[in-house]
Amino acid sequence: MSKVQIENSISSLSSNILKGEDEKRDIAAIALKTVISEIPMENAQAPIKKCITPLLQGLSSDNPEIKLVALDVLSDLLARFGAMVADEHEKLQSAFSAELKSSRVSVRKRAIACLAALSVHTSDKLFDALLTSVVNGIDNVIKTMKKQKDNSKVEELSTYIQSCSAISKTAGHRFGKYLARIIPLFMDAAEIIAGSLDEDDEEMVDTNTEINDEVREYITQAFEAFVTRCPDEVARYVDYVIIICKEYLEYDPNYSYDDSEDEAEEADVMQDDDDEDGLGDDLDEGGLSEDDDVTWKVRRSAAKCLGSLIRSRPELLASFYTELCSEEDISLIRRFKEREEPVKLDIFNVFIDLLHQSYSTKTSPSGEVSYKQHDEVKFVEQTKDAIMKRIKKQLKEKSEKTKVGVFQILKSLVVTMQGGLSKYIKDLVPSVCSALAEKGEQSSLKLETLSFLKTFIQFHKPEEFKPHLETLMKAVFNCVNDKYYKIITQALRVCGELVLVVKTCSSDSNYGSLVTQLQNNVYEKLKIQDIDQGVKESAITTTGLIVSHLADKLPNLKDTLNILKERLQNEITRLTTVRTFTVIAQHKVDISSVLVETVKLFSDFLRKDNRALRQAALAGLSQFSVSYSAKIDSGLFSTVIEEAAEVMNEKKSDLHLAHLAFKLVKQIVDANPSTLSLIQKFVLPKILELLASPTLQGNCLESLLVVLAMLVSSVGFDNILKQVLAIPKESKQVFTNIGKAVAAICSAGSQSNKTSTIEKFAKDLKSKDDSARMLALFTLGEIGRTIDLSSSGTVSQDIEACFEEEGSEELKNAASYALGNISVGNLAKFLPQIIKGIRESPKKKYLLIHSLKEVITQADANKLKEFIPEITPLLFDNSQEEEEGVRNVVSECLGKLAVNDYNNVVSQLKEKLNQSDATKSTVIGAIKYAITDEASPIDDMLRADLPIFLQQLNKQQPVSVRRAVVLLLNSAAHNKPEILNDSLEKVLPSLYAECVFDANLVRIIHLGPFTHKIDDGLDLRKSAFECMDTVLDNYRSRIDPNKFIAQLPAGLDDENDDIKMLTHLIVQKCCVQFPRSLLTSADQLVVPFTNTLKKKLKENALQQEKERFDELLKSTLKAVHAVRSIPGIEDSAQFTDMYNKQIVANAKLKQTYDEIAETHEDFEF
């Protein structure tokens, strides 16, 4: 439709709402709402403004139906286009506010919805007027009710409270500043409704029980909105919110529960079928009928509020347990007896939320999930028996939904405690089997039961299930033969867990029978080709476990292996099957019947584009070479080596896969030395190619050097050395790598080979050719680390002579590296010379300190220890050098020495904290270098001492010191998260403070007619956000998500693009880790996102600047997409408006956004 057509349509439909018959009016309203929801933003301005006038007229109509329709349409219009009708905001707010006093409930509710939609867009003045009016209304009503001692105005009170709830949900943080007045009023309202005034007052007359219950419901709904939308402001009232929720969770005045069991902890045996639900008597005489009883809404809203509170405030987990599930108070689990199923399920979910906050998960690069328990698990352990007593009772309920909820609790309980239910196995197995035997079309109970059973077995010892094995197998096998593919898939996974249970019966007479039953049931699914993908993969994986552990009793092993081999030839199942064969090979099962063909197929996979498949194939071939080397002939090895060599192709630049390929080749040679000639033919050329690459480093380089050393015996020392030295040297990294390669070759050569090589490169040290000297320095450095060069002529003097030359800095740095490394080979000879040079030669000091760093880093700790008393004072003397590069090296040296001699070095580091800023930065940096990612004897001492250094992160310290502390914090959080457990909460506020731009740190430099800004705080802010990212990765459960997320707008709006893009990444992670908290703060992200998306590139920008700008926009759009993926974001009118105006209305940005949305992996919330 054209703009004119849209305008005419909206105008006509708006007018039709005001007249005509009810049916036609409803049709017009539906049509108008449809147009409003579909109209493009760019075409909306004029028609939307035109329809406001007739809709306002509708509000003043005497016909209540017209008024209802007008309110309904306005609610939709304002939610989408509220910002476009700013001129009418005051009229609209006045009209809606007036309708809050309507006698019709439906009108009041729609007026509240309109006010909530409008409040997102109104000015601060109008918003304040609205909230002041609502709050004053609550205050006046409460005063009147107290004075008159009756509840005649409770309906009005209900309307105002409902208004607060709705407005807070949409207005978000804008609402926060009013909570200090609103929440105390809500407390008064709750007391009035409960009839709990002063003891001197007479009891108030309760004129409308149902409306009172509505007020209770709206209070907890409002609290839930406050908790999620105004987390900072509501923090001081959390204790009161918990008290109200606990009270309302048990609010059921029309029903009498039998609480004797809770009080006396009696046996949990059901008395008869009529009382299976564990409830007591029927409704009290004279009470409401079940149809009229709406108190369940109060209990349900209380449960939902508790759930939101637990999810949004993980830092208060211990308090939540104390109040809800502890030895002192088990009020939450006591409410498992709730009579209304929807409420009961919400209560279950609250408990599951509590459990989920009690552990964290981490997924390794290989996909394995590890679990880390938090301290609060102790509360679960303490109340485990009380929990299980009630769970067993609930398992006897007839309701399928209740049982599904119970099995969800049980699964979470097992994961939280990492097992812990051994003594309940005998009680739970009958319930599991009963649930799996349920007849009916609903599959959710079976699926949830199977999921629990898999986790149950996984986290307990296999032998604990042995007495129940046959019972479980029968129940699970019935599910394997179910018609629904999801049930089959889950049942097959449970069969995989049962494998080890069957293994515990290996000495029993029925062992063979059990193995056959298990194999046959899985085998039937393995054979089927036209079946769901999930079933296929589960059957393959489970078959692999059966073959790995039970092969000795398998009647059809050969047939099973043949089918697995066939699955390798299917593109859909080959990856799973490759991994399955690798598991089988790890257990050294005899697969001779399919070994040759399997190895060939694995080799073929190394040419496929699928990286995951190539990686899995390399791992599988490595395992085959270890487990089946005697059964693989040289011809087959030749095929494997040839294909593995292709993975090492430098042009493919996948160093990790190349590393795995080198590991495979080494294992082949270890298993079959005769294959060295094949390695020489296929792999050596690839080694030479990679050594010429400036990207070669890390694990790939190390594994390459191992294979290179192995080749010396077959290629010949001189021959292989000649080929390596002929490699073109076009970068410093290539020089370094060739030096390492020559050292590796020497390690495999004879003594005469080593001597001649050393003499050759010692001679090259005096060459006029910088390239020759550079190579000689790196090579002698690598060789000298393991071979004493003190007797090799004037090598050390010639190396040090390179310091004096006016040559390139690269040559001097290479000399520094070489001197340090040859000193490792003979500390007694060379280290004193370095120490003396640092003291006496100021011009050489920088290079010699670098040499000292190499010594400290590479030398044997025990040999180095005797020199520490001499080295440490020397380093402290240089800790306040003006040049930051020198101080950084000193820091690294002191840190490495601290690992070697902790008490001595760190005690001196603490003393130096009172000295100059430069020294302070140096010693703080030293602690950073003392932290490694491997377990160390000094870890406990570091944990105790860290606070002393971290407390230097405060605004009284200069930027250099604060940045040093942030870098220390980041290193600790990344490498050893556990050593910060005692310090994290104290240091986080100081870290957050460094994320904010500080104009006082900006200097203006005048360069003739030009001025140049220098931001001295930039590196500090960048380091702070990098640390934020690390903290998010490693301390998810230890941080307050609301305080953490509150720092993000500053990063999103930072002047530096690197900080912006880093913050975009953090936003994406928060969308997964803290979706509810980020949803609460979504409105605060609108302005910084808008500023970036509106940014324009200057016309004469360079190509590099254009690419950088595109990268920034794409990063922003990824963050926006992540936020828009959170369920409930559509309720944020500001964010939706930003998306429509800045992205949808811009064709280029919209295209990029759509591409991101298509290719970006789904977010799991």
N, C-alpha and C positions, 0 to 999 in steps of 0.2 A: 504494500500500500504506500501511496505517496504521502508526503506531509499533509497535504490538503485533505486527502481522504481520511487520514487518521484523525485530523482535527475535527472534521465534520462528524465522523462516527462517534467520537467521544462527546462532542457537544450534544448530539442527538440522544445518545444513550443517557447522558446525565439529566437531560430534560425529562426523559421518559420515566425516570425514577420518581419524579415529583407528581406524576399523574397516572391515570389509567387504573385498570384492575390489578388486584394483587398478583395474579399469575403473570401478567405481562410485565409488571414491575420487577418481579423476581427474575424473569428472563433477561430484562434489560440490565439488571444488576450483575448477573452472571456474565453477560457479554462484556460489560464495562470492566469487570475485574479481569477478564481474559485479556482484553486489550491492554490494560495497565501492566499485566505481567509479561506481555510479549513485545510491547512497543520498544524500539531501539532507543538508547539513551539520547542519541543525537537528534532524534525526531520528537522528543517528548516535551521540550520546554513550553511551547505555545499551547498545545492541546491540554496539557496537565493544568496549566494556569486557568484555562477556560472552564474546566469542569469543577473548579473549587467553589465558584459562586453558587451554582445550583445545589451542590452538596451541602453547603452551609445553610441554604434555604431549607433543605430537607431536615436539618437539625432543629429548625424552629417550627416545623410542622406540628399541627395538633394530632396528626395521624401517627400513632406509635409505630406502625409498620414501616412508614416512610422513614421515620427517624432511625429505626433499626437498620434498614438497608443503607441509608446514607453513612451511618457509622461503620458498617461492614466494609463498604467501598473505600471510605477514607482511611481505614486501618491499613488496607493493602497499598493504597496510593502513597501514604506517608512513609511506609516501610521502604519503598523503592525510590520515591522521588521527593522525599521530605525537604531536601535541601533546595529544591527548585521553587518552592512556594514560601520562601522566607518572608515575603511581604505579608503573608496571611497567618504567620505563626501565632501572633498575639490573639487574633480573632478565633482561630481554631482552638487554642488552649483555653480561652475563656468559655467557648461553647462546650468543650468536652468537660471542663471542670463543673460547669453548671449541671451537666447530666449525671454527675456523681450523686446528686440528691434525688434522682428520679425514683419513683415508687416501684418501677419495674426492674427486677433483678437483671434481666437480659440487656436492658439499656445501660445499666451501670457497668456491667461486665464489658460491653463493647466500648463504652466511653473510656474505661481503664486501658483497654488494648490500644485505643487511639492515642491516649496520652503517652503510653509507653513508646509507641512508634514515633511520635512527635518529639519526645524528649531527647532523642539522639541528635536532632538537628537544631534545636532552639539555641538562642544566645544564652550566655551565662546569666544575664539579667532575668530572662523569662524562666529559665530552669530554676533559678533561685526562688522566683515568685511562686512557681508551682509547688516546689518542695516545702517552702515556708507555709503555704496554704494547707497542704496535706498534713504536715507535722502539727500545725496549730489546730487543725481539725481533730487529730487524734488526742491532743492535749485537752482540748475543750470537752470532748466526749467523755474522756476518762474522769475529768474533774466533776462533770455533771453526774456521771454514774456513781461516783463516790459520795457525792452530796445527797443524791436522791435515794441511794441505797436500793437501786433496782437496775435491771438490764434492758430497759426500754430502748436505749440507744445502741444496743449491741450490733444491730444491723448496720448502722452508720459506721461504727468502729470497724466492722468487718470490711466495709468498702474501702476505708482509708488504708487499712493494713494490706489489703489485696493490691491497692494502688502502689504502695511502697515496693512490694514484691515485684510487680510487673515493670515498674520504672527502673528499678535497680538492675534487672536482667538486661535491659536494652541500653541504659545509660552508662553502665559499667562504672569506671573509676570516678566519673563525675558525681556519682551518688555518695562516694565515700565520706566526704567531709560532713555529711548530715547524720552519720551513724551515731555520733556521740550524743545526739539528742534523741534519735529515734529508738535506739535499743533500750534505754531506760524506760521509755514510754511503753515499749512492747512488754517489758518486765512487769510494769504496772497492769497492763491489759491482761497478761497471763494470770496475775494474782486475782484480779477482779473476776475473771471468768471462773477461776477455781473457788471463788468465794472466800479467799484468805486475806481479808483486811485485818486491821488491828483487832485485838481480842475485845476491845471495848465497843467495837461497832457491832451492830446487829447483822445477822446473816442477810446477804442480799437476796432479793426475790428473783429466782431464775425463771424468767418468763418465756424463754425460747431455747430449749436445750439444743436443738439442731443448729441454730445459728451460733450458739456458743462453741459447738464442735467445729463449725466452719472457721471461727476465729482462731481456734487452736491450730487447725490445719494451715490457715494462711500465715500464722506466726512462724511455723516451722518452714513453710515454703519460702517466706521472706528471709529467714535465717539462712536457708540454703543458697538463695540468691546472693545474700551479703557475703557468705563464705567464698563463693566462686567468683563474684564480680568485684568485691572490695576487700581482698585478702589482708592488706596491711591494716586498714582501719578496723577490721573486725577482730584482729588478733587479741586485743585486750579483753574481748568478751567471749572468747572460746570456752572458757570454763562454764560460763552461764549457759551457753548454747548446748553444751553437753548435758547439763543438769535438766534443761527443759526437754531435750530429746529423750533422755532416759525416762523422764516422767511420762511423756506422751507415748513412748514406746510401750508402756504398760497400761496405757489408758484404755480401759475396757469396762466401763461401769455397768454395762447391761449383762455382764456374763460373770459367772463365779468359777474361777479356776481352782482346781484342787492342788494347792501348793504344798501339801504335806510331804510329797516326795522331795521337793527342793529343800525343805527345811530339815528333813531327817535323812536325806540321801538314801532312801529305801531302795530295795531291789527294783530293777526296771522290767519286771514281768507284767504283761498286760493282764488285767483281770478278766476281761471278756471282750467279745467282738464289738459290743455297743460302746465301749470306752477306749477303742483302739487309738483314738487321736490324743489320748493323754490329757484331755480336758476334763473338767469337773462336771458340775450340774448344768442343766439347761439355763436359759435366761431366767433371771430373777422374776419372781411373781410380780406382775404389775409393770414390768419393763417393756421396752420397745420390741416389736416383732423383728425378726431378722431382716425383713425387707426394708424396715424403717431405720434400722441401725446404721448410722454412717460413721460411727466412731472408728471404724477400720481406716478411714481416710486420714484421721489424725495419726494413727500409728504408722501408717505407710509413709506419710510425709516426714515423720520423725526419723524413720529408717533411712529415707533418701537423704535427709540432711546430714545424718551421721556418716553415711557413705561418702558424701561430697567432702565433709570435713576431714575424714581419714585420708582420702586420696589427695587432697590439696595441701595437707600439712604433715608430711612425713617426719618432720623434725620433732613432732609431738607424739610420736608413736608410743613411747613408754607411758605417757599420760593416758593415752587412749586405752591401752591395755589395763592400766591401773583402774580406770573408771568402768571398763566394760567386761574385761576378761582376765581376772586375776584371782589369787586366793582370797582376797578380801571382798571382791565384788564380781560375780559372774552374771550380772544382769542381762548381758547380751545373749549368752548361750541359754540362759533360762527362758528367754523369749522364743526359743525354737518351738515351744508348745503353742504358738499363735494359732488361733482357730481359722482365720481367713487366709486362704492359700496365697493370694497375691501379696499380702503383707508378709507372710512367712517367707516367701521367696526373696523379698527385699531384705529381710533380716538375715537370711542366709548370705546374701550378697555383701552385706555390711561386714559379716565375719570373714568372708573371703577377701574383701578389701584389706582387712586388718592383717590377714595372713600374707597377702601378696606384698605388703609393705615390709614384711619381716625378713626378706631375703632379696638378694639381687642376682642377676644372671649375667654371664659374659659368654659371648660366642667366639670361639677361636677361629683363625683363618680356615681351618679344615672343616668348620661347621659344628664342632662339638660344643655343647652347652655346659658350662660349669655353674654351680650354685654356691653363693656365699651367704651364710647365715648372719643375721644381725643379732646384737645382744638381746633384743626383745623376744627372741625365740624362747627365752627362759620362762616367760609368762605362759606360753603354750604348753611347755613341759609341765609346769606346775598345775595347770588346769586340764591336762589331757584326759584324766579319768572322768571328770565331770562332763567334758565335751563328748567323749565317746558314749557315755551313758545316755545322753540325750539323742545322739546320732542313731544309736541302735534302736531307740524307741521310734524315731522318725522313719527308719527303714521298714517298719511294720505298717506304715500308712498305706492306704490303698491307692492314693493319688500318684499318678506317674510323674507329674511335675515336681511334686515334693521329693520323690526318690531321685530324680535328676539333680535337683538342688543339693541333696545330701551327698551324692557321689561327687559333685563338684567340690563340696567342702572337704570330703575325704581326700581327694586328689591334692588339693591345696595344702591340706594338713600334712600329708606324706612328704611333699616337696619341701615345705617349710621346716619340718623336723629332720629332713634327710632320712626318712624311715620312721622309726620310733613306735610303730604300731604292732610289733611282733606278737605281743600277748593278746591282740585282738583278731589275729588271723582266723582262729577257729570260729569266732563270732561273725566275722564279715563274709567268709566264704559262702555260707548258705544264702545270705542276702544277695551276693553277687550272682550266684547260680540262679536264684529265683528271678532276679531282674533280667538275666539273659534268656530265661525261658518264657518271658512274657509274650503272650500272643497279641496281635493287633497290628494296625497299620503304622502306628507311630514308631519312629526309629530312634528318637532322641534318647530314650532311656537306655537302650542297648548300646548306643554309641558312647554315651557318657560312662556307662558301667565298664565297657571295654577299655576306654581311655584311662579310667581309674585303675583297673586291674593291671594294665601294662606298667603304670607308674608304681603301683603297689609292689609288684614283683621286682621291678628294677631297683628300688631303694631298700630292699631287704635281702637277706641271705637266701640263696636258692633252697637250701635244706629245710628252711622253715616252712616251705610250702609242700614239702614231700608228703606229709600225711594226707593232704587234700588234692594231690596231683590228679588222680583219676577222676575225681568229681569235677575239678576245674577243666580238665581236658574234654570231658563229655560236653560241658556247657559251651566251651569255646568252639569246639568242632561243629556244633549245631549252628553257630554264628558264621563259621567259615562257609557253610552250605546255605546261608541265607540268600534271599533273592536281591537284596539291596547292596549295591557295590560298596557303599561307604562302610557298611557293617562288615562285609567280607574283608575289606582292606584293614580295618582296625583289628579284626579277629586274627588275621595273619600276623600282624605286628605282635599281638599277645603271644601267638605261637612261638615267635622268635624269643620272647622272654622265657617261655616254658622250656626251651631247649636245655638251659643249665639246670633247671629243676629235674628234668628227666635224667640228666647226667649224674645227678646225685644217687640215682637208683642203679648204678652200673653193677653193683654186686648183688642185686636182687634178682630173683628168679624170673620176674616179669619184665625185666629190663628190655629184652628184645621185643616183646609185645608192645611196650610203650613207645619205643622208637618207631616201630612199624606203623602204629596208629598215627603218630605225629607226622611222619613222613608222608603217608598215604593221603592224609587230608590236605596237606600243603601241595603235594605233587599233583593232585587233581586240578588245582588252580594254576599251577605252573604250566601245565600242558596246554591250557586253553589259549588260543591266539586272539580271538575276537572278544576281548574283555576289557574293562576299564583300565586306563593307564595306572591308576593308583593300585589296583589289584595286582597288575602285572609286576610292578616294582616291589610291592610288599611280598609277593610270592617269591620273587628272585632273592631278595635280601634274606628272608627267613630260610629259604633253601640253603643259602650260603652258610648260615649259622648251624643248620642241621648237619650239613656235610662236614663243617669244621669240627664239630664237637662229638658227633655221633656216627661218623663214617664207619666205624668198626662193626656196627650192627645194621647198616643200611642194606636192604635186600636188592635195591635197584640203583646202586650208586652209579653204574656206568650209564644207564638211561638218563639219570638225573643230570650227569655231567654233559651228556650230549645235548639235552634241551638247553642247558645254560650256554653251551657253545653256540647253539642256534640263535639264542637271544642276543649274542654279540653281533650278529649280522643284521639285526633290526635297529635302525637308527634311533627309534624311540626308547628302546630298552638297553642299548649298549653301554651307556655310562654306568647305570646301576649294576649291570652285570660285570663290568670291568672291576668295579669296587668289590663286588662279591667274590670274584676269583682271587683278588688280592688278599681278602680275609682268609679264604681257603688255603692259599699258599702260605700264609703266616703260620698256619697250624700243620703245615707239611703233610697234608693229606695226599695220598697217591692219586694223581690225575693223569697218569701216563696215557690213558686212552684218548685224551683230548689235548694233551700238552702241546704237541707240535703245532696243531692248527690254531690253538689259542694264542701261542706266542706269535705266530704269523699275523694273526688278526690284531693283536696289540701293537705290533710293529707298524701295521698299516695305519692304525689310528694316529700315529705320530705325524702323519701328513694331513690330518683333518684340520679344518678351520676352528673347530670347537676346542677352545683352550682348556676347559675343564676336563674334556675327554683326553687330550694330550697329557695333561698333568697326571690324571688317574692312570693312564697307560704306562707312563714312565715309572710311577710308583709300583705298579703291578709287575712290570718287567724286572725292576730292581729286586722285588721279593722273589720272583721266579729264579733269578740268577743265584740267589742265596739258598733257596729251598730245593731247587731241582737242577743244579748245575751239572750233576753227573748224568742227567738224562737229556741234556740239550747238546746236540752235536755242533761241531765247528761251523757247519753250513748254516745252521739256524742262528748261531751267534753272529755270523757275518751279516745276516739280514738285520738283526737287531742293531748291531753297531752302525751299519750303514744308515739306517733310519734315524738312530739317535744322533748321529753326526749332523743330520739335516736340521735338527732342533737347535744345534749350536750355531746356526747361521747368523753371522753378525748383522746381516741386513734385516733380520726379523726383530732384533733388539729386545728379545724377551729373556732377560738375564736369569730370572728365576727358573724358567724351563730349561735353559742351558745348564744351570747349576744342577738340576735334577738329572739331566742327561749325562753330565760328567760323573755324578755319583753312580749312575747306572753302569757306565763304562768301567769305573774303578772296581765295582763289585763283580763285574764279568771277568776282569783280569785276575782279581783275587781268587775267584773260583776256578778259572781256567787260564793259566799263564800263557798258554799257546796262542791265545787270541791277540797277543801284543802286536803281531804283524798286521792284523786287521785294524787295530787301533792306529798304527802308523799310517796305514793306507787311507782310512776314512776320517780319523779324528784330528791327526796332526795338522792338516791344512786348515781346519776350522780353528784350532788353537792359535795358529799364526795370524789368522784373520782377526780373531778377537783381541789378541795382544796389540794389534794396530788400532784398536778402537778406543777413543777417549772415554767411552761410557763404561768400560769394563771395571768392575770394582766389587767389593763385598764378597758374599758367599760364592758367587760365580767365579771370581778370580781365585779364591782359595782352592776350590775344587778343581779348577783348571790346572793350577800349579801341581797338585797331587798327581794328576794324570801325566803332566809333562815330565815330572821326575820319573815316573814309571817307564816312560818311553826311552830313557837314556840307554838302557841296556840293549834295546833292539835297534835303535836308530844309530847309536854311536855318539859318544860325547862331543867330539869335534863337529860332527855333521849337524847335530841338533843345535849346538851352540851357534854355529855359523848361520843357520836358518833364522834363529831368533834375533841375532844381531843385525840381520839384513832387513828387518822390519822397518818401514818408514816411521820416523819419530816426529810427529807433528804437534804434539802437545806435552805438557808437563806430566799428565797422567800416563801417557804412553811411556815416557822415560821411567817413571816409577814402576810401572808394571813390567817393563823389560828387565829392570834391575831385579825385581822379585823373581822373574822367570830364570834369569841367569843364576841367581842364588839357589833356586830349586834344582836346576840342572847340576850345579856343583855338589849339592847335597847327595846326589846319586852317583857322582863320579869318583874316581880314584884319588888318592892323595896327590899324585903327580898332576892330575887334571886340575885339581883345586889350586895347586901351587902355580901352575902356568897361567891359569885364569886370573888369579890375584896379581901376578906380575904384569900381565897385559894391561889390566885396568889401572894398576899403580903407575905404570908408564904413561897411560893416557891422561893422568891427572896433570901432567906437565905439557900437554898438547896445547897448541895455539887455537884449536877448534873448540869453541864453547860447547858444541853438541857432543863432541867426544868426551869432554870433561864432565858434562852434565850426566851422561850415561855412566861414566866411571864412578862418580860420586854416589849415585843411587845404587849401583851394583855393589860397590865396596861396602856401603852402609848395610845392605841386606846380608852380604856374606859375613861381614864383620860381627854381626849380631850373634852368630853361632860359632865363628872361628876366630881365634885370637890372632889379630894382625899386628901385634906389638913387635914381632920380629920381621915384619915385611918392610924393611927399609925405612924410608921416610914418609910412609903413608899418612900418618897423623899430621905431620908438619905440612905436607903438600895439600892436605884437605884444608887445614887452617889458613894456608896461604891464600886460598880462594876468598877468604874474608877481606883481604887487603886490597884486592883488585878493584878497579873501577868498572868491572863487568856488570852484567845484568843482576837484578835482584833475585831472579830465579836461580842463578848460579850460586849466589851466596846462601840462599835458603837451602839449596840442595847440599851445600857443604855443611851447613849447620845440622841437617838431617843425618848426613853421613858420619860426622864426628860423634854425634850422640849414639848412633847405632854401633859404631866400632868400639865405643867405650863400654857398651854392654858386654862385649866379648872379653874385656879385661878391665874391670872396674879399678883395680888397684893401680894400674898403669895410667889410664886415661882420665878418670874422673877427677883426681886432684888437679890435673892440668886445666880442666874446664873451670873448676872452682876458682883456681888462681887467676885465670883469664877474666872471669866475671869481676873479680875484685880489682884487678889492676889495669884492665883495658876497656875504658868507657866506650870507645868506638866499636868494640866487638861485643859489648855486653848483650845487646838484644839478640844477636845470633847465638851467642854462647848459652844464654838462658833457654833458647829453643833447643839447643843440644842437650842441656840438662833435663829438659822436659822429656826428650826421647829416652834418656837414661832411666829416669824415674818411672816412666810408663812401661818400658820394655824389660828392665832388669829384674832378676830374681829377687824377691822380697827379702829373703834371709841375707843374701850377699849385700844388699843395699843398706840394711839396717845399721851397720857400723858407721856409715857415712852421714846418717840423718843429723846427728848433733852438729856437724859442720855445715850441712846444707841449709838447715832451717834458718839460722840467723842470717845467712846470706840472702835467702829469699825475702825475709822480712825487711832487710835493708833496701830491697828494691820494690817493696809493696806500695810505695807512694810515688813511683815514677809518674811524670806528667803524661807520658805516652800510654794510652789505654791498652794498646797491644801488649806492652811489656807486663802491665798489671794482670792482664788476662792469663798470660802464660805463667806468671808467678802463682796466680790462683790455682791453676791446674796442677802445678807442681806441689803446692801445699796440700791440695785435696788428695792427691795420690799418696803423698807421704802420710797423711792422716789415716788412710786405710792401713798402712803398714805399722804405724806407731801412734795409735789414736790418742791415748791419754796425754802423751807428751806434746804432740802437735796441737791438738784442739785446746788444751789449756792455754797455750800461747795465743791461739786465735781469739779466744774469749778476751784475753787481756788487751789485745790490739783494738777491740771495739771502741775503746775510749780515745783512740788517736785520731788522726786526720781523716777527712772524708774519703780521700783516695785509699788510705790503708783500710778503712772500714769496708769499702766496696770490695777490696781485694780479699779480705778474710771471709766475707760473706760468700764471695764466689768460690773460695776454697771448699767450703762445706758443700756447695753444689757439686763439685767434682768428686767429693768423697762418697757421693750417693751413686750406687750402680744398680743395675736391674737384676743382679744375682744376689742370692742370700749371702749375708756376710756376718762375721762375728761381731762387727761394730754396730749392727742395726739397732739393738736395744739402747746403746749409748747415744746413738744419733737421735733416736726418738726423745730421749730425755733432754738433750742439748738443743734441739731445733728451736724451741720457743725463744731461747735467748737471742737467736739470730733473727727470727721472724718478727720479733717485736720492734725491730728497726724499721718496719714498714709503717711509717706514720708521716704526716705532713710536715713535721718538724725537721725531717731529714732531707738532704738535697736529692735531686732527681737521680744522680748516679747511684746513691745508696739504695733508694727505693727500687730502682730497676734491678739492682743486684739481688735484692730480697725476692722480688717477683720471679726472677729467673731461678733462684733457689727453690722457691715454692713450686714452680712448674716442674723442675727436675724431680723433686720429691714426690709430687703427685703422679708423675708419669712412671718413674722407675720403681718406687717403693711406697705405694699408697698407704700401707698400714702404718708407716712411721709418722704419719700426720694425724692419726686418729685422735690424739689428745690436743692437737693445736688448730685443727681446721676451723671450727666454729669461731674461734677468737680472731683468726687472721682474715677470714672472708670479708668482713666489713671494710677492712683496710684495702683489700684487693679491689673490691667494688669501687672504692673511692678513686682508684687510679684509672678507672675506665672513662672518666669524665674529662672532656677537654678543659684545659686550664689556660685562659688567655694570658695570665701572668708569665707563662713560660714562653711566650712568643716574642722574639726579638725582631726589630726592623733595622735592616742594614741599607744604607743609602749608597748606591753605586752611581755616582754622577746624577744624571736625570732620572735614574731608575731606583725603585725601592724593592727590597727583597725580604720576604718574611722567612724567618727560621724558627721552627717549632721545636724547642728543646724538650718538650714533653712527648713528642711523637713516638720515639722508640719505647718509652715507658708505657704509653697507652697500648701500643701494639703488643708488647710483652704481656700486659695485663689481660688482654683479650685472648691471647694464646693460652695463658694460664687458665682462664675461664673455660676454654674449650677442653683442656685436660681435666679440670675439676669435674666438668659435666660427664666426661667419659668414665671417670673412676670413682666418683662419690655421689652418684645419683641419689642414693637414699639418705645421704648425710646433709644435703643442702636444702634450704627453704626455697622451693621453686619460684615463689612469688618475688622474693628478694633478688634471686638470681635473674629472673626474666626482666625485672625492673631496670637492669643495667643495659639491656639490649637496644632500646631506642637511641641511647647516646652513641653506640657503635654504628648503628644503621645510618645515623646522620653525621658521622664523623667526616671531616674534610678529606681524610686519607682513604683512598679507594681500597687499599689492602685491608684496612680495619673494617671497612664496610663489607667486603667479601667474606672475611673471616666471621663476621657477625651473622651474615646470611647463612653460613654453614651451621653456626650455633643455633640459629632460629629453627633450621630444619631438624636438628637433633632434638630440640625442645618440643617440637611438634609431636615427636614420637615418645619422648620420655615424660613430658609434662603437658599433655594436650589440654587438659582442663585449665591449668594455670595459664597457659599461653592464650587460650581462648578468652580468659578473663582480661588479658592485657592486649588483646588484638587491636582495640581502638587506638592504643598508644603507638602502634607501629605504623599507623596510617600516614601521619605527616612525614616521617623519614622515608618511607617507601615512595610517597608521592614526590618528594624533593628529588630523589634519585631518578625516578621515571620521567620527570619533567626536564631533567638536565639535558642541555644541548651541547653538541660538539662544535668547536670553532671551525669555521669554514676552511682555514688553511692548515688543518690538522695533518700531521704526518701519518703514514700508514700504520706505524706502530701504535700511535695514539688512538687511531680508529679501532684497531684490534682490541686494545685495552678497554676502550669504551664499550664495545660490543660485549666483551667478557663481563664487564660490570653489570650491564643491563641483563644479561642472561643469568648471572648470579642472583640478581634481585628477583627476577621472575621465578627462579627455582624456589626462593624463599617464600614468595607470595603463593606459589602453587602448594607448598607444604602447609602453609597456614589455611589455605582454602580447602585442604583435604581433611581438616579436623571436623568431625561431626558437630553440628551446631553453629558453625561459623556464619551460616546464613542469617542467624539472628543479630549479627553485628552489622547494623545498617551502614555505619561509617566505613567499615572495611569493604563491604559490598559496593558501596558508592565509589570508593577509590578504585576498585577493580574495574567497574564499568566505565568510569571517566578516563582513567589513565591507561588501561590495557585494552578493553573491548573497543573503545572509541578510536584506538590507534591501530590501524590495520597491520603495520609491521610488527608491533609488539604483540598483538594478538596471535599472529602467525607463529612467532617464536614461542609464545606461551603454550600454544596448542601442541607444538612439537615437543616441548618439555613435558607436558602432561601425558603425551603418548608414550614417550620413551622412558620417562622417569619411573623407577620402581614404586610400587604401591607402598603407602605408609601403613604400618600396622599399629592400631591404637588399642 
